[in-house]
Amino acid sequence: MTKTFLLLQFDSEGAPYSRVADILEDLGFRALGEGYDFVYEWGRPVTVGESLGFADRIQAALAGTRVRFRVESSDEEG
């Protein structure tokens, strides 16, 4: 099963954390406190193309918020 993790970096002149959290939760992310800020659980393995397409959606959703993000996806068996 693939999981996509986000690590966020905020700008003091950007959107508040609560607004960014709402945006990400609308995309299906949930807050996480284990080294990353949010995780998206795909429920299945995904291709590199799907992962890149999802990163594009994240970037579009966060446009204008002045939030930088790092995205990582990994496959975990279980």
mmJSON file of the N, C-alpha and C atoms, coordinates in Angstrom:
{"data_MODEL":{"atom_site":{
"group_PDB":["ATOM","ATOM","ATOM","ATOM","ATOM","ATOM","ATOM","ATOM","ATOM","ATOM","ATOM","ATOM","ATOM","ATOM","ATOM","ATOM","ATOM","ATOM","ATOM","ATOM","ATOM","ATOM","ATOM","ATOM","ATOM","ATOM","ATOM","ATOM","ATOM","ATOM","ATOM","ATOM","ATOM","ATOM","ATOM","ATOM","ATOM","ATOM","ATOM","ATOM","ATOM","ATOM","ATOM","ATOM","ATOM","ATOM","ATOM","ATOM","ATOM","ATOM","ATOM","ATOM","ATOM","ATOM","ATOM","ATOM","ATOM","ATOM","ATOM","ATOM","ATOM","ATOM","ATOM","ATOM","ATOM","ATOM","ATOM","ATOM","ATOM","ATOM","ATOM","ATOM","ATOM","ATOM","ATOM","ATOM","ATOM","ATOM","ATOM","ATOM","ATOM","ATOM","ATOM","ATOM","ATOM","ATOM","ATOM","ATOM","ATOM","ATOM","ATOM","ATOM","ATOM","ATOM","ATOM","ATOM","ATOM","ATOM","ATOM","ATOM","ATOM","ATOM","ATOM","ATOM","ATOM","ATOM","ATOM","ATOM","ATOM","ATOM","ATOM","ATOM","ATOM","ATOM","ATOM","ATOM","ATOM","ATOM","ATOM","ATOM","ATOM","ATOM","ATOM","ATOM","ATOM","ATOM","ATOM","ATOM","ATOM","ATOM","ATOM","ATOM","ATOM","ATOM","ATOM","ATOM","ATOM","ATOM","ATOM","ATOM","ATOM","ATOM","ATOM","ATOM","ATOM","ATOM","ATOM","ATOM","ATOM","ATOM","ATOM","ATOM","ATOM","ATOM","ATOM","ATOM","ATOM","ATOM","ATOM","ATOM","ATOM","ATOM","ATOM","ATOM","ATOM","ATOM","ATOM","ATOM","ATOM","ATOM","ATOM","ATOM","ATOM","ATOM","ATOM","ATOM","ATOM","ATOM","ATOM","ATOM","ATOM","ATOM","ATOM","ATOM","ATOM","ATOM","ATOM","ATOM","ATOM","ATOM","ATOM","ATOM","ATOM","ATOM","ATOM","ATOM","ATOM","ATOM","ATOM","ATOM","ATOM","ATOM","ATOM","ATOM","ATOM","ATOM","ATOM","ATOM","ATOM","ATOM","ATOM","ATOM","ATOM","ATOM","ATOM","ATOM","ATOM","ATOM","ATOM","ATOM","ATOM","ATOM","ATOM","ATOM","ATOM","ATOM","ATOM","ATOM","ATOM","ATOM","ATOM","ATOM","ATOM","ATOM"],
"id":[1,2,3,4,5,6,7,8,9,10,11,12,13,14,15,16,17,18,19,20,21,22,23,24,25,26,27,28,29,30,31,32,33,34,35,36,37,38,39,40,41,42,43,44,45,46,47,48,49,50,51,52,53,54,55,56,57,58,59,60,61,62,63,64,65,66,67,68,69,70,71,72,73,74,75,76,77,78,79,80,81,82,83,84,85,86,87,88,89,90,91,92,93,94,95,96,97,98,99,100,101,102,103,104,105,106,107,108,109,110,111,112,113,114,115,116,117,118,119,120,121,122,123,124,125,126,127,128,129,130,131,132,133,134,135,136,137,138,139,140,141,142,143,144,145,146,147,148,149,150,151,152,153,154,155,156,157,158,159,160,161,162,163,164,165,166,167,168,169,170,171,172,173,174,175,176,177,178,179,180,181,182,183,184,185,186,187,188,189,190,191,192,193,194,195,196,197,198,199,200,201,202,203,204,205,206,207,208,209,210,211,212,213,214,215,216,217,218,219,220,221,222,223,224,225,226,227,228,229,230,231,232,233,234],
"type_symbol":["N","C","C","N","C","C","N","C","C","N","C","C","N","C","C","N","C","C","N","C","C","N","C","C","N","C","C","N","C","C","N","C","C","N","C","C","N","C","C","N","C","C","N","C","C","N","C","C","N","C","C","N","C","C","N","C","C","N","C","C","N","C","C","N","C","C","N","C","C","N","C","C","N","C","C","N","C","C","N","C","C","N","C","C","N","C","C","N","C","C","N","C","C","N","C","C","N","C","C","N","C","C","N","C","C","N","C","C","N","C","C","N","C","C","N","C","C","N","C","C","N","C","C","N","C","C","N","C","C","N","C","C","N","C","C","N","C","C","N","C","C","N","C","C","N","C","C","N","C","C","N","C","C","N","C","C","N","C","C","N","C","C","N","C","C","N","C","C","N","C","C","N","C","C","N","C","C","N","C","C","N","C","C","N","C","C","N","C","C","N","C","C","N","C","C","N","C","C","N","C","C","N","C","C","N","C","C","N","C","C","N","C","C","N","C","C","N","C","C","N","C","C","N","C","C","N","C","C","N","C","C","N","C","C"],
"label_atom_id":["N","CA","C","N","CA","C","N","CA","C","N","CA","C","N","CA","C","N","CA","C","N","CA","C","N","CA","C","N","CA","C","N","CA","C","N","CA","C","N","CA","C","N","CA","C","N","CA","C","N","CA","C","N","CA","C","N","CA","C","N","CA","C","N","CA","C","N","CA","C","N","CA","C","N","CA","C","N","CA","C","N","CA","C","N","CA","C","N","CA","C","N","CA","C","N","CA","C","N","CA","C","N","CA","C","N","CA","C","N","CA","C","N","CA","C","N","CA","C","N","CA","C","N","CA","C","N","CA","C","N","CA","C","N","CA","C","N","CA","C","N","CA","C","N","CA","C","N","CA","C","N","CA","C","N","CA","C","N","CA","C","N","CA","C","N","CA","C","N","CA","C","N","CA","C","N","CA","C","N","CA","C","N","CA","C","N","CA","C","N","CA","C","N","CA","C","N","CA","C","N","CA","C","N","CA","C","N","CA","C","N","CA","C","N","CA","C","N","CA","C","N","CA","C","N","CA","C","N","CA","C","N","CA","C","N","CA","C","N","CA","C","N","CA","C","N","CA","C","N","CA","C","N","CA","C","N","CA","C","N","CA","C","N","CA","C","N","CA","C","N","CA","C"],
"label_alt_id":[null,null,null,null,null,null,null,null,null,null,null,null,null,null,null,null,null,null,null,null,null,null,null,null,null,null,null,null,null,null,null,null,null,null,null,null,null,null,null,null,null,null,null,null,null,null,null,null,null,null,null,null,null,null,null,null,null,null,null,null,null,null,null,null,null,null,null,null,null,null,null,null,null,null,null,null,null,null,null,null,null,null,null,null,null,null,null,null,null,null,null,null,null,null,null,null,null,null,null,null,null,null,null,null,null,null,null,null,null,null,null,null,null,null,null,null,null,null,null,null,null,null,null,null,null,null,null,null,null,null,null,null,null,null,null,null,null,null,null,null,null,null,null,null,null,null,null,null,null,null,null,null,null,null,null,null,null,null,null,null,null,null,null,null,null,null,null,null,null,null,null,null,null,null,null,null,null,null,null,null,null,null,null,null,null,null,null,null,null,null,null,null,null,null,null,null,null,null,null,null,null,null,null,null,null,null,null,null,null,null,null,null,null,null,null,null,null,null,null,null,null,null,null,null,null,null,null,null,null,null,null,null,null,null],
"label_comp_id":["MET","MET","MET","THR","THR","THR","LYS","LYS","LYS","THR","THR","THR","PHE","PHE","PHE","LEU","LEU","LEU","LEU","LEU","LEU","LEU","LEU","LEU","GLN","GLN","GLN","PHE","PHE","PHE","ASP","ASP","ASP","SER","SER","SER","GLU","GLU","GLU","GLY","GLY","GLY","ALA","ALA","ALA","PRO","PRO","PRO","TYR","TYR","TYR","SER","SER","SER","ARG","ARG","ARG","VAL","VAL","VAL","ALA","ALA","ALA","ASP","ASP","ASP","ILE","ILE","ILE","LEU","LEU","LEU","GLU","GLU","GLU","ASP","ASP","ASP","LEU","LEU","LEU","GLY","GLY","GLY","PHE","PHE","PHE","ARG","ARG","ARG","ALA","ALA","ALA","LEU","LEU","LEU","GLY","GLY","GLY","GLU","GLU","GLU","GLY","GLY","GLY","TYR","TYR","TYR","ASP","ASP","ASP","PHE","PHE","PHE","VAL","VAL","VAL","TYR","TYR","TYR","GLU","GLU","GLU","TRP","TRP","TRP","GLY","GLY","GLY","ARG","ARG","ARG","PRO","PRO","PRO","VAL","VAL","VAL","THR","THR","THR","VAL","VAL","VAL","GLY","GLY","GLY","GLU","GLU","GLU","SER","SER","SER","LEU","LEU","LEU","GLY","GLY","GLY","PHE","PHE","PHE","ALA","ALA","ALA","ASP","ASP","ASP","ARG","ARG","ARG","ILE","ILE","ILE","GLN","GLN","GLN","ALA","ALA","ALA","ALA","ALA","ALA","LEU","LEU","LEU","ALA","ALA","ALA","GLY","GLY","GLY","THR","THR","THR","ARG","ARG","ARG","VAL","VAL","VAL","ARG","ARG","ARG","PHE","PHE","PHE","ARG","ARG","ARG","VAL","VAL","VAL","GLU","GLU","GLU","SER","SER","SER","SER","SER","SER","ASP","ASP","ASP","GLU","GLU","GLU","GLU","GLU","GLU","GLY","GLY","GLY"],
"label_asym_id":["A","A","A","A","A","A","A","A","A","A","A","A","A","A","A","A","A","A","A","A","A","A","A","A","A","A","A","A","A","A","A","A","A","A","A","A","A","A","A","A","A","A","A","A","A","A","A","A","A","A","A","A","A","A","A","A","A","A","A","A","A","A","A","A","A","A","A","A","A","A","A","A","A","A","A","A","A","A","A","A","A","A","A","A","A","A","A","A","A","A","A","A","A","A","A","A","A","A","A","A","A","A","A","A","A","A","A","A","A","A","A","A","A","A","A","A","A","A","A","A","A","A","A","A","A","A","A","A","A","A","A","A","A","A","A","A","A","A","A","A","A","A","A","A","A","A","A","A","A","A","A","A","A","A","A","A","A","A","A","A","A","A","A","A","A","A","A","A","A","A","A","A","A","A","A","A","A","A","A","A","A","A","A","A","A","A","A","A","A","A","A","A","A","A","A","A","A","A","A","A","A","A","A","A","A","A","A","A","A","A","A","A","A","A","A","A","A","A","A","A","A","A","A","A","A","A","A","A","A","A","A","A","A","A"],
"label_entity_id":["1","1","1","1","1","1","1","1","1","1","1","1","1","1","1","1","1","1","1","1","1","1","1","1","1","1","1","1","1","1","1","1","1","1","1","1","1","1","1","1","1","1","1","1","1","1","1","1","1","1","1","1","1","1","1","1","1","1","1","1","1","1","1","1","1","1","1","1","1","1","1","1","1","1","1","1","1","1","1","1","1","1","1","1","1","1","1","1","1","1","1","1","1","1","1","1","1","1","1","1","1","1","1","1","1","1","1","1","1","1","1","1","1","1","1","1","1","1","1","1","1","1","1","1","1","1","1","1","1","1","1","1","1","1","1","1","1","1","1","1","1","1","1","1","1","1","1","1","1","1","1","1","1","1","1","1","1","1","1","1","1","1","1","1","1","1","1","1","1","1","1","1","1","1","1","1","1","1","1","1","1","1","1","1","1","1","1","1","1","1","1","1","1","1","1","1","1","1","1","1","1","1","1","1","1","1","1","1","1","1","1","1","1","1","1","1","1","1","1","1","1","1","1","1","1","1","1","1","1","1","1","1","1","1"],
"label_seq_id":[1,1,1,2,2,2,3,3,3,4,4,4,5,5,5,6,6,6,7,7,7,8,8,8,9,9,9,10,10,10,11,11,11,12,12,12,13,13,13,14,14,14,15,15,15,16,16,16,17,17,17,18,18,18,19,19,19,20,20,20,21,21,21,22,22,22,23,23,23,24,24,24,25,25,25,26,26,26,27,27,27,28,28,28,29,29,29,30,30,30,31,31,31,32,32,32,33,33,33,34,34,34,35,35,35,36,36,36,37,37,37,38,38,38,39,39,39,40,40,40,41,41,41,42,42,42,43,43,43,44,44,44,45,45,45,46,46,46,47,47,47,48,48,48,49,49,49,50,50,50,51,51,51,52,52,52,53,53,53,54,54,54,55,55,55,56,56,56,57,57,57,58,58,58,59,59,59,60,60,60,61,61,61,62,62,62,63,63,63,64,64,64,65,65,65,66,66,66,67,67,67,68,68,68,69,69,69,70,70,70,71,71,71,72,72,72,73,73,73,74,74,74,75,75,75,76,76,76,77,77,77,78,78,78],
"pdbx_PDB_ins_code":[null,null,null,null,null,null,null,null,null,null,null,null,null,null,null,null,null,null,null,null,null,null,null,null,null,null,null,null,null,null,null,null,null,null,null,null,null,null,null,null,null,null,null,null,null,null,null,null,null,null,null,null,null,null,null,null,null,null,null,null,null,null,null,null,null,null,null,null,null,null,null,null,null,null,null,null,null,null,null,null,null,null,null,null,null,null,null,null,null,null,null,null,null,null,null,null,null,null,null,null,null,null,null,null,null,null,null,null,null,null,null,null,null,null,null,null,null,null,null,null,null,null,null,null,null,null,null,null,null,null,null,null,null,null,null,null,null,null,null,null,null,null,null,null,null,null,null,null,null,null,null,null,null,null,null,null,null,null,null,null,null,null,null,null,null,null,null,null,null,null,null,null,null,null,null,null,null,null,null,null,null,null,null,null,null,null,null,null,null,null,null,null,null,null,null,null,null,null,null,null,null,null,null,null,null,null,null,null,null,null,null,null,null,null,null,null,null,null,null,null,null,null,null,null,null,null,null,null,null,null,null,null,null,null],
"Cartn_x":[0.846,0.0,0.901,0.594,1.4,0.874,1.801,1.478,2.276,1.649,2.322,2.385,3.595,3.845,4.185,3.741,4.06,4.766,5.781,6.446,6.305,5.754,5.429,6.397,6.601,7.385,6.556,6.24,5.363,6.142,5.535,6.038,5.191,5.811,5.049,4.047,4.221,3.296,2.271,2.291,1.415,0.146,-0.526,-1.795,-1.58,-2.582,-2.479,-2.524,-1.925,-1.857,-3.246,-4.23,-5.577,-6.158,-5.9,-6.394,-5.681,-4.384,-3.611,-4.079,-4.315,-4.801,-6.138,-7.032,-8.335,-8.156,-7.252,-6.986,-6.501,-5.551,-4.973,-5.972,-6.772,-7.792,-8.83,-9.133,-10.039,-9.463,-8.128,-7.472,-7.392,-7.747,-7.721,-6.583,-5.78,-4.695,-5.248,-4.47,-4.783,-3.507,-3.7,-2.562,-1.797,-0.491,0.398,1.456,1.862,2.868,4.128,4.456,5.595,6.677,7.176,8.238,7.731,6.458,5.83,4.597,4.113,2.931,1.625,1.609,0.385,0.732,-0.254,-0.111,-1.386,-1.196,-2.301,-2.119,-3.114,-3.027,-3.834,-3.145,-3.772,-4.644,-4.262,-5.004,-4.63,-3.637,-3.168,-1.809,-1.071,0.169,-0.158,0.693,0.492,1.741,1.561,2.686,3.384,4.569,5.294,4.471,3.863,3.035,1.869,1.212,0.109,0.618,1.763,2.35,2.716,3.293,3.649,2.402,1.373,0.118,-0.506,-0.413,-0.944,-0.14,1.177,2.014,1.612,1.264,0.778,-0.52,-1.418,-2.679,-2.422,-1.466,-1.108,-0.579,0.321,0.898,-0.187,-1.114,-2.198,-3.096,-3.38,-4.253,-3.601,-2.279,-1.571,-1.097,-1.374,-0.957,-1.498,-0.631,-1.021,-0.945,-0.637,-0.583,0.8,1.786,3.186,3.703,3.237,3.688,4.567,5.73,6.605,6.324,6.459,6.228,7.203,7.433,8.243,7.326,7.296,6.418,7.272,6.897,7.564,6.517,6.687,5.782,6.585,5.959,6.619,5.595,6.066,5.217,5.517,4.451,4.583,3.723,4.263,3.461,2.725,1.549,0.821,-0.543],
"Cartn_y":[-1.164,0.0,1.24,2.187,3.404,4.474,5.182,6.335,7.518,8.68,9.915,10.809,11.249,12.059,13.49,14.455,15.86,16.444,17.227,18.029,19.477,20.326,21.698,22.695,23.798,24.923,26.179,26.896,28.053,29.353,30.326,31.689,32.531,33.383,34.185,35.117,35.374,36.227,35.413,34.108,33.237,32.852,31.865,31.379,30.755,30.862,30.218,28.692,28.035,26.576,25.956,26.533,25.954,25.95,26.986,27.029,25.979,25.875,24.882,23.473,23.229,21.914,21.599,22.568,22.353,21.989,22.687,22.403,20.966,20.575,19.232,18.148,18.412,17.437,17.268,18.335,18.23,17.338,17.245,16.358,14.92,14.699,13.349,13.082,14.099,13.931,13.93,13.338,13.457,13.887,14.64,15.132,13.963,14.149,13.104,13.764,13.14,13.729,12.908,12.151,11.224,11.581,12.815,13.211,13.908,13.758,14.446,15.163,16.118,16.863,16.186,15.575,14.945,13.671,12.769,11.541,11.301,10.777,10.353,8.861,8.074,6.623,6.24,5.733,5.383,4.145,3.206,1.957,0.931,1.272,0.387,0.888,0.063,0.549,1.544,2.53,3.503,3.605,4.117,4.301,5.626,5.768,7.031,8.148,7.88,8.876,9.352,8.413,8.782,9.651,9.283,10.022,11.443,11.575,12.893,13.731,13.101,13.797,14.309,13.519,13.928,15.105,15.073,16.196,17.474,17.36,18.518,19.059,18.165,18.585,19.295,18.79,19.424,20.829,20.943,22.246,23.224,22.79,23.66,24.071,23.141,23.436,24.423,24.37,25.253,26.552,26.744,27.967,29.191,30.156,31.39,31.372,30.231,30.14,30.467,30.53,30.765,29.65,28.442,27.265,26.436,26.078,25.151,23.759,22.774,21.415,20.45,19.396,18.272,17.075,16.38,15.221,13.975,12.914,11.619,10.535,9.599,8.451,7.184,6.233,4.96,3.839,2.689,1.486,0.721,0.408,-0.37,-1.586,-2.713,-3.931,-4.047,-4.6,-4.787,-5.101],
"Cartn_z":[0.0,0.0,0.0,-0.849,-0.942,0.003,0.608,1.441,0.921,0.912,0.531,1.755,2.065,3.254,2.854,3.665,3.439,4.649,4.374,5.381,4.919,5.759,5.377,5.984,5.252,5.756,5.502,6.57,6.478,6.404,5.737,5.652,6.606,7.382,8.348,7.67,6.386,5.638,4.85,5.021,4.264,5.007,4.462,5.019,6.393,7.269,8.579,8.46,9.43,9.432,9.314,10.0,9.976,8.562,7.789,6.407,5.544,5.725,4.967,5.332,6.609,7.043,6.39,6.317,5.652,4.187,3.506,2.088,1.921,2.752,2.639,3.034,4.039,4.427,3.321,2.591,1.442,0.344,0.274,-0.689,-0.184,1.089,1.647,2.612,2.904,3.868,5.29,6.197,7.619,8.331,9.412,10.186,10.788,10.892,11.389,12.249,13.306,14.178,14.304,13.303,13.385,12.381,12.432,11.518,10.269,9.965,8.842,9.366,8.583,9.012,8.604,7.407,6.897,6.143,6.062,5.286,4.482,3.284,2.43,2.196,2.534,2.354,1.124,0.128,-1.143,-1.036,-0.192,-0.08,-1.131,-1.936,-3.003,-3.476,-4.21,-4.813,-5.937,-6.128,-7.202,-8.056,-9.251,-10.163,-9.88,-10.429,-10.308,-10.937,-12.07,-12.739,-11.881,-11.2,-10.296,-9.145,-8.603,-7.5,-7.939,-9.124,-9.643,-9.932,-10.469,-10.718,-9.426,-8.38,-7.086,-6.536,-6.717,-6.283,-7.016,-8.285,-9.044,-8.438,-8.035,-7.402,-6.08,-5.303,-4.033,-4.295,-5.267,-5.595,-6.024,-6.849,-7.298,-6.133,-5.233,-4.095,-3.127,-3.004,-2.078,-2.714,-3.995,-4.682,-3.951,-3.749,-3.092,-1.578,-0.979,0.484,1.048,0.185,0.576,1.487,1.217,1.952,1.025,1.515,0.787,1.332,0.468,0.955,0.329,1.07,0.6,0.574,-0.531,-0.675,-0.854,-0.161,-0.285,-0.302,-1.196,-1.236,-1.015,-0.326,-0.094,-0.103,-0.472,-0.455,0.82,1.543,2.772,2.649,3.022,3.008,4.324,4.246,5.476,5.149],
"occupancy":[1.0,1.0,1.0,1.0,1.0,1.0,1.0,1.0,1.0,1.0,1.0,1.0,1.0,1.0,1.0,1.0,1.0,1.0,1.0,1.0,1.0,1.0,1.0,1.0,1.0,1.0,1.0,1.0,1.0,1.0,1.0,1.0,1.0,1.0,1.0,1.0,1.0,1.0,1.0,1.0,1.0,1.0,1.0,1.0,1.0,1.0,1.0,1.0,1.0,1.0,1.0,1.0,1.0,1.0,1.0,1.0,1.0,1.0,1.0,1.0,1.0,1.0,1.0,1.0,1.0,1.0,1.0,1.0,1.0,1.0,1.0,1.0,1.0,1.0,1.0,1.0,1.0,1.0,1.0,1.0,1.0,1.0,1.0,1.0,1.0,1.0,1.0,1.0,1.0,1.0,1.0,1.0,1.0,1.0,1.0,1.0,1.0,1.0,1.0,1.0,1.0,1.0,1.0,1.0,1.0,1.0,1.0,1.0,1.0,1.0,1.0,1.0,1.0,1.0,1.0,1.0,1.0,1.0,1.0,1.0,1.0,1.0,1.0,1.0,1.0,1.0,1.0,1.0,1.0,1.0,1.0,1.0,1.0,1.0,1.0,1.0,1.0,1.0,1.0,1.0,1.0,1.0,1.0,1.0,1.0,1.0,1.0,1.0,1.0,1.0,1.0,1.0,1.0,1.0,1.0,1.0,1.0,1.0,1.0,1.0,1.0,1.0,1.0,1.0,1.0,1.0,1.0,1.0,1.0,1.0,1.0,1.0,1.0,1.0,1.0,1.0,1.0,1.0,1.0,1.0,1.0,1.0,1.0,1.0,1.0,1.0,1.0,1.0,1.0,1.0,1.0,1.0,1.0,1.0,1.0,1.0,1.0,1.0,1.0,1.0,1.0,1.0,1.0,1.0,1.0,1.0,1.0,1.0,1.0,1.0,1.0,1.0,1.0,1.0,1.0,1.0,1.0,1.0,1.0,1.0,1.0,1.0,1.0,1.0,1.0,1.0,1.0,1.0,1.0,1.0,1.0,1.0,1.0,1.0],
"B_iso_or_equiv":[0.0,0.0,0.0,0.0,0.0,0.0,0.0,0.0,0.0,0.0,0.0,0.0,0.0,0.0,0.0,0.0,0.0,0.0,0.0,0.0,0.0,0.0,0.0,0.0,0.0,0.0,0.0,0.0,0.0,0.0,0.0,0.0,0.0,0.0,0.0,0.0,0.0,0.0,0.0,0.0,0.0,0.0,0.0,0.0,0.0,0.0,0.0,0.0,0.0,0.0,0.0,0.0,0.0,0.0,0.0,0.0,0.0,0.0,0.0,0.0,0.0,0.0,0.0,0.0,0.0,0.0,0.0,0.0,0.0,0.0,0.0,0.0,0.0,0.0,0.0,0.0,0.0,0.0,0.0,0.0,0.0,0.0,0.0,0.0,0.0,0.0,0.0,0.0,0.0,0.0,0.0,0.0,0.0,0.0,0.0,0.0,0.0,0.0,0.0,0.0,0.0,0.0,0.0,0.0,0.0,0.0,0.0,0.0,0.0,0.0,0.0,0.0,0.0,0.0,0.0,0.0,0.0,0.0,0.0,0.0,0.0,0.0,0.0,0.0,0.0,0.0,0.0,0.0,0.0,0.0,0.0,0.0,0.0,0.0,0.0,0.0,0.0,0.0,0.0,0.0,0.0,0.0,0.0,0.0,0.0,0.0,0.0,0.0,0.0,0.0,0.0,0.0,0.0,0.0,0.0,0.0,0.0,0.0,0.0,0.0,0.0,0.0,0.0,0.0,0.0,0.0,0.0,0.0,0.0,0.0,0.0,0.0,0.0,0.0,0.0,0.0,0.0,0.0,0.0,0.0,0.0,0.0,0.0,0.0,0.0,0.0,0.0,0.0,0.0,0.0,0.0,0.0,0.0,0.0,0.0,0.0,0.0,0.0,0.0,0.0,0.0,0.0,0.0,0.0,0.0,0.0,0.0,0.0,0.0,0.0,0.0,0.0,0.0,0.0,0.0,0.0,0.0,0.0,0.0,0.0,0.0,0.0,0.0,0.0,0.0,0.0,0.0,0.0,0.0,0.0,0.0,0.0,0.0,0.0],
"pdbx_formal_charge":[null,null,null,null,null,null,null,null,null,null,null,null,null,null,null,null,null,null,null,null,null,null,null,null,null,null,null,null,null,null,null,null,null,null,null,null,null,null,null,null,null,null,null,null,null,null,null,null,null,null,null,null,null,null,null,null,null,null,null,null,null,null,null,null,null,null,null,null,null,null,null,null,null,null,null,null,null,null,null,null,null,null,null,null,null,null,null,null,null,null,null,null,null,null,null,null,null,null,null,null,null,null,null,null,null,null,null,null,null,null,null,null,null,null,null,null,null,null,null,null,null,null,null,null,null,null,null,null,null,null,null,null,null,null,null,null,null,null,null,null,null,null,null,null,null,null,null,null,null,null,null,null,null,null,null,null,null,null,null,null,null,null,null,null,null,null,null,null,null,null,null,null,null,null,null,null,null,null,null,null,null,null,null,null,null,null,null,null,null,null,null,null,null,null,null,null,null,null,null,null,null,null,null,null,null,null,null,null,null,null,null,null,null,null,null,null,null,null,null,null,null,null,null,null,null,null,null,null,null,null,null,null,null,null],
"auth_seq_id":[1,1,1,2,2,2,3,3,3,4,4,4,5,5,5,6,6,6,7,7,7,8,8,8,9,9,9,10,10,10,11,11,11,12,12,12,13,13,13,14,14,14,15,15,15,16,16,16,17,17,17,18,18,18,19,19,19,20,20,20,21,21,21,22,22,22,23,23,23,24,24,24,25,25,25,26,26,26,27,27,27,28,28,28,29,29,29,30,30,30,31,31,31,32,32,32,33,33,33,34,34,34,35,35,35,36,36,36,37,37,37,38,38,38,39,39,39,40,40,40,41,41,41,42,42,42,43,43,43,44,44,44,45,45,45,46,46,46,47,47,47,48,48,48,49,49,49,50,50,50,51,51,51,52,52,52,53,53,53,54,54,54,55,55,55,56,56,56,57,57,57,58,58,58,59,59,59,60,60,60,61,61,61,62,62,62,63,63,63,64,64,64,65,65,65,66,66,66,67,67,67,68,68,68,69,69,69,70,70,70,71,71,71,72,72,72,73,73,73,74,74,74,75,75,75,76,76,76,77,77,77,78,78,78],
"auth_comp_id":["MET","MET","MET","THR","THR","THR","LYS","LYS","LYS","THR","THR","THR","PHE","PHE","PHE","LEU","LEU","LEU","LEU","LEU","LEU","LEU","LEU","LEU","GLN","GLN","GLN","PHE","PHE","PHE","ASP","ASP","ASP","SER","SER","SER","GLU","GLU","GLU","GLY","GLY","GLY","ALA","ALA","ALA","PRO","PRO","PRO","TYR","TYR","TYR","SER","SER","SER","ARG","ARG","ARG","VAL","VAL","VAL","ALA","ALA","ALA","ASP","ASP","ASP","ILE","ILE","ILE","LEU","LEU","LEU","GLU","GLU","GLU","ASP","ASP","ASP","LEU","LEU","LEU","GLY","GLY","GLY","PHE","PHE","PHE","ARG","ARG","ARG","ALA","ALA","ALA","LEU","LEU","LEU","GLY","GLY","GLY","GLU","GLU","GLU","GLY","GLY","GLY","TYR","TYR","TYR","ASP","ASP","ASP","PHE","PHE","PHE","VAL","VAL","VAL","TYR","TYR","TYR","GLU","GLU","GLU","TRP","TRP","TRP","GLY","GLY","GLY","ARG","ARG","ARG","PRO","PRO","PRO","VAL","VAL","VAL","THR","THR","THR","VAL","VAL","VAL","GLY","GLY","GLY","GLU","GLU","GLU","SER","SER","SER","LEU","LEU","LEU","GLY","GLY","GLY","PHE","PHE","PHE","ALA","ALA","ALA","ASP","ASP","ASP","ARG","ARG","ARG","ILE","ILE","ILE","GLN","GLN","GLN","ALA","ALA","ALA","ALA","ALA","ALA","LEU","LEU","LEU","ALA","ALA","ALA","GLY","GLY","GLY","THR","THR","THR","ARG","ARG","ARG","VAL","VAL","VAL","ARG","ARG","ARG","PHE","PHE","PHE","ARG","ARG","ARG","VAL","VAL","VAL","GLU","GLU","GLU","SER","SER","SER","SER","SER","SER","ASP","ASP","ASP","GLU","GLU","GLU","GLU","GLU","GLU","GLY","GLY","GLY"],
"auth_asym_id":["A","A","A","A","A","A","A","A","A","A","A","A","A","A","A","A","A","A","A","A","A","A","A","A","A","A","A","A","A","A","A","A","A","A","A","A","A","A","A","A","A","A","A","A","A","A","A","A","A","A","A","A","A","A","A","A","A","A","A","A","A","A","A","A","A","A","A","A","A","A","A","A","A","A","A","A","A","A","A","A","A","A","A","A","A","A","A","A","A","A","A","A","A","A","A","A","A","A","A","A","A","A","A","A","A","A","A","A","A","A","A","A","A","A","A","A","A","A","A","A","A","A","A","A","A","A","A","A","A","A","A","A","A","A","A","A","A","A","A","A","A","A","A","A","A","A","A","A","A","A","A","A","A","A","A","A","A","A","A","A","A","A","A","A","A","A","A","A","A","A","A","A","A","A","A","A","A","A","A","A","A","A","A","A","A","A","A","A","A","A","A","A","A","A","A","A","A","A","A","A","A","A","A","A","A","A","A","A","A","A","A","A","A","A","A","A","A","A","A","A","A","A","A","A","A","A","A","A","A","A","A","A","A","A"],
"auth_atom_id":["N","CA","C","N","CA","C","N","CA","C","N","CA","C","N","CA","C","N","CA","C","N","CA","C","N","CA","C","N","CA","C","N","CA","C","N","CA","C","N","CA","C","N","CA","C","N","CA","C","N","CA","C","N","CA","C","N","CA","C","N","CA","C","N","CA","C","N","CA","C","N","CA","C","N","CA","C","N","CA","C","N","CA","C","N","CA","C","N","CA","C","N","CA","C","N","CA","C","N","CA","C","N","CA","C","N","CA","C","N","CA","C","N","CA","C","N","CA","C","N","CA","C","N","CA","C","N","CA","C","N","CA","C","N","CA","C","N","CA","C","N","CA","C","N","CA","C","N","CA","C","N","CA","C","N","CA","C","N","CA","C","N","CA","C","N","CA","C","N","CA","C","N","CA","C","N","CA","C","N","CA","C","N","CA","C","N","CA","C","N","CA","C","N","CA","C","N","CA","C","N","CA","C","N","CA","C","N","CA","C","N","CA","C","N","CA","C","N","CA","C","N","CA","C","N","CA","C","N","CA","C","N","CA","C","N","CA","C","N","CA","C","N","CA","C","N","CA","C","N","CA","C","N","CA","C","N","CA","C","N","CA","C","N","CA","C","N","CA","C","N","CA","C"],
"pdbx_PDB_model_num":[1,1,1,1,1,1,1,1,1,1,1,1,1,1,1,1,1,1,1,1,1,1,1,1,1,1,1,1,1,1,1,1,1,1,1,1,1,1,1,1,1,1,1,1,1,1,1,1,1,1,1,1,1,1,1,1,1,1,1,1,1,1,1,1,1,1,1,1,1,1,1,1,1,1,1,1,1,1,1,1,1,1,1,1,1,1,1,1,1,1,1,1,1,1,1,1,1,1,1,1,1,1,1,1,1,1,1,1,1,1,1,1,1,1,1,1,1,1,1,1,1,1,1,1,1,1,1,1,1,1,1,1,1,1,1,1,1,1,1,1,1,1,1,1,1,1,1,1,1,1,1,1,1,1,1,1,1,1,1,1,1,1,1,1,1,1,1,1,1,1,1,1,1,1,1,1,1,1,1,1,1,1,1,1,1,1,1,1,1,1,1,1,1,1,1,1,1,1,1,1,1,1,1,1,1,1,1,1,1,1,1,1,1,1,1,1,1,1,1,1,1,1,1,1,1,1,1,1,1,1,1,1,1,1]
}}}
